[in-house]
Amino acid sequence: MSDFLFELGLEEIPARMIAGAEAELGRRVNDLLTRERLLTEDAALSTYSTPRRLAVLAEGVRSRQEDSEEQLTGPSWKVAFKDGAPTSAAEAFAKKAGVAVADLEKIATPKGEYVGANVKRLGRSAAEILASDLPKEVFAIYWAKNMYWRAGKPERMVRPVRWVVALLDSEIVPLEIAGIAAGRASRGHRVLHGEAPVAVEAASAYVDTLRAASVVVSVAERRHIIRKALDAATRAVAGARWREDEPLVETVVHLTEWPSVILGNFEAKYLELPEEVLVTVMRDHQKYFAVEGANGKLAACFLAVLNTKVDGEGAAIIRHGNARVLRARFKDARFFWDFDQKTPLTARVESLKSVTFQKELGSYAWKTEQNLAVARVLAATVKAGSVAFDEAALLKAVELAKTDLTTGLVKEFTELQGIIGGLYARAQGLGERVALAIYEQYTPASMEEEIPPSIEGQLLGIADRIQTIVAMFGIGNAPTGSKDPFALRRAANAIVKILAESDLPLTLSDVLAASGADGANRDQVVTFLRERLHFYLKDIYNFAYDVVNAVLAADSDDVRGAIARAEALRAVRGSEDFAAISVAFKRIKNIVRQAAEKGFVIGSATRIQLAPEAQRLAEASASLAPQVARLREQRAYADALALIATLRPVVDTFFDKVLVLDPDEKIRGAHLGLIDEVFRNFSGIADFSEIVTP
């Protein structure tokens, strides 16, 4: 068995794109080797990446495919041979199979006699397969942005390809990527090693060879090094710790090849600024980690991750330079903070008329008026649900929510939009509920982030997002495929998450009604929101796809109700009785559908004398339906499902003994009416016909 190494060397890749590309390359190489029967049972595949490379190391690769034999089936024997003589169909099939016509044989199948051919295929070498197929897989990797770099050439990639390494053990695989022939020459760290090529003598030596050239190719190892270095550097400050920031850790992991950390300081006077401002400047603009003291408050320190190793003198120079840059950014932030306070948020509302929201829709003044209209309707619905909140604070927050777009601090640090508005509202004495709602308006920004804790913040967030979605759909800017330039999926995800995790007495229909959407636009948005609810149940709660389909087929409006019904369904779906009921409901659904296609009339089961088995089903359904409905009202879904499962014996007997599609039109109609009623009576929690059974 052999080890296969593939390394693609590029100009520096944007850090945010590396992890996805690394995983996709590994998946594509694994699929290729698996598809071509080149992996042994104990094969292992590892992926690596740095800012300048993507790499895959596959262990347990066969040097060539095993020979194979398969039987191909061609046209029917009658078509292939007329009076014992081969026809053109037989000759064409023989040519396609690569055998002589005389070698064709007759094969008996359930559909009749067909022509067959036994084809022996010689296995190809791994090097041949990789050379021909791997380049196509490389260029199929998805990148958010691509570029051309060779004039007149069709290939596109995130950055220009600079070198390629492809080895089977120590032998070079003769493949070519973007005009660059594969070899064994990789590259080390730009500064610590220089531009001299690094010869990888064997695939298995890849990691150690690159380490000797000051490149740690393992992402997990670099992550470990960085975390340990952050811990070690922070110990220089008594009682301090670096502020955990997983996204920033991942960013610096993908910005470095040989990471190290230094601790720097800044003047304590800047701690007078809000923490949010200081952390944003350090994190988003400089990629520095904040440090906090034993009291949990920011310390006048920062941690910088370097892509090199330095001695004491070098560290001092870098530390001084980083501190100087940070000081300048803090100085700008303090200037804007002080300057912005001269114009309160309430005086900035008029200025929103000159800030464009979307060129086809209007300004942020228009956006604010629309948000207010939505918020008023939502507020009325929530009040009717007996949930206490400060409506005046909500409406004031909506009115002022976008005013921080006119401030110098947000123009300088756009990441602080909303946060600055909340901080300014608090500093200007506009009330804590108003300030908190403005501060929280853009949360959650992801499915991992918590929803706003205040009802006012929740309602402001929903109003702003649903208005944006409806408006964008209205002018034809709905997301398509992987493109979502206005982040409408993220907005809809946030709406679903807030409804799921809050106590707001709102359904998706309530939210949509408040938005004022109508006609085709409303139908599109309904479908869009239901898709996001499906995503939430399947990908966030990890419900099986058939459970999600079953639940949403019954009701896709009440988000918290959908979650509760899915949890109850997941709990019982493994039981034998429930599986049998699911099969029966699928049968009922198919029978009713086929009857409708044939034009059969669905009658009433009460107007005809039914067979005893049918009568028992009717009586059981009539008896259980009110009980199930009552349990549904109480949201006791597990109890309701258990009660429905007790129908199994009578349903089984009905289908065993009763001919549903009876030749007698009246009896047939009565049977169809009965099973249709059973289906409707007990599908309010979930459409059980959607459940996949073994």
Secondary structure, 3 states (H helix, E strand, C coil): CEEEEEEEEECCCCHHHHHHHHHHHHHHHHHHHHHCCCEEEEEEEEEEEECCEEEEEEEEECCECCCEEEEEEEEEHHHHEECCEECHHHHHHHHHHCCCHHHCEEEEECCEEEEEEEEEECCCEHHHHHHHHHHHHHHCCCCCCCECCCCCCCCCECCCEEEEEEEECCEECCCEECCEECECEEECCCCCCCCCEEECCCHHHHHHHHHHCCCCCCHHHHHHHHHHHHHHHHCCCCCCEECCCHHHHHHHHCCCCCCEEEEEECCHHHHHCCHHHHHHHHHHHHCEEEEECCCCCEEEEEEEEECCCCCHHHHHHHHHHHHHHHHHHHHHHHHHHHHHCCCCHHHCCHHHHHCEEECCCEEHHHHHHHHHHHHHHHHHHHHHCCCCCCHHHHHHHHHHCCHHHHCHHHHHCHHHCCHHHHHHHHHCCCCHHHHHHHHHCCCCCCCCCCCCCCHHHHHHHHHHHHHHHHHHHHCCCCCECCECCCCHHHHHHHHHHHHHHCCCCCCHHHHHHHHCCCHHHHHHHHHHHHHHHHHHHHHHCCCCHHHHHHHHHHCCCCHHHHHHHHHHHHHHCCCHHHHHHHHHHHHHHHHHHHHHHCCCCCCCCCCCCCCHHHHHHHHHHHHHHHHHHHHHHCCCHHHHHHHHHCCHHHHHHHHHHCCCCCCCHHHHHHHHHHHHHHHHHCCCCCCHHHCCCC
